[in-house]
Amino acid sequence: LARSLAPEQGVAVVGGRTAGGERRNGAQRGYERGVAVDRQHLVRALAHRKLNQNDDAKEAFRALEGGDGAWKEIGKSGVALIDGNQDEAAEAARNAVDADGDNAQARYQLGLVESARNNQQEAADAFAKAAELNPQMAYAHYEAGMAFYKAKKVDRMAVYFENFLRIA
């Protein structure tokens, strides 16, 4: 069975029906498919980036640029960060957050950029917000822990590492 989240209702969707049994409309199903595809591109881009496969990472980030709103800006930010243009990466990441402040991936991208710029407190705050928006995003908890460690906030670091170990 397909599972997804109906964002405007905050409820789980299984097999085309919400937890309350209501049917979703075609536009909602299309939106959910689009978000799932965007997340797949992002996961692929981040995996390639971790493996230093920058050409493949840029290709995946560029696939996001074809979207709209926050996802487009996440894609721009990812490409700019790989190219070493931290100012452009930061601007695009902030634009992604401005476009959709509830998009955990936008907050995560902002954290990556701020970490690359060695702004550890700002990175930690962005990763923490990503983890708050999506508590199951294990890598947001991990990166928040790392950034709080670098910012010498060991008490906050411990919380995020504990969360990471609990859900990873």
C-alpha positions, 0 to 999 in steps of 0.5 A: 500500500502506498503511504504518504502525508496529506500536508494540509491536513497533517494526516497519513494517507494509505491507499488513496484514503486519509486516516479518517477515510476521506478520499483525496482528490487528483490534485492532492495525489499529483502533489504527493507524487511530485514531492516524492519525486523531488525527495528522490532527486534530493536523496540521490544528490546528497548521496552522490555528494557524500561520495564526492561524485559531484557531477552526478550530484549536480545532475540530481540537483539540476533535476530539482531546478526544473520544479518550482518553489522551494524545491527549485531553490534547493536545487540551485543551492546544491549546484552552487555549493558544489561549484564553490559559490557559497554566497549564491548557495546561501541565497538560494537556500534562504529563498527555499526557506522563504518559499516554504518554511515548513519544508524540512529539506529546505532547512536542511539545505540551509544547514549544509550551506551554513556548515560549509561557510563555517557558521556552525550556530546557524547550521545547527539551528537550521538542522534543528528546525529540519529535525523539528519539522520532520522528526524522522529525518535521521540525518537532520538530527545527526547534522544538528548534533555535529553542528552543535558540537562544533559550536561548543553546545554539548548539551544540545549536541547530546540531545540530537545524537540521542535522537539520531541513534533512536531513529537511525 
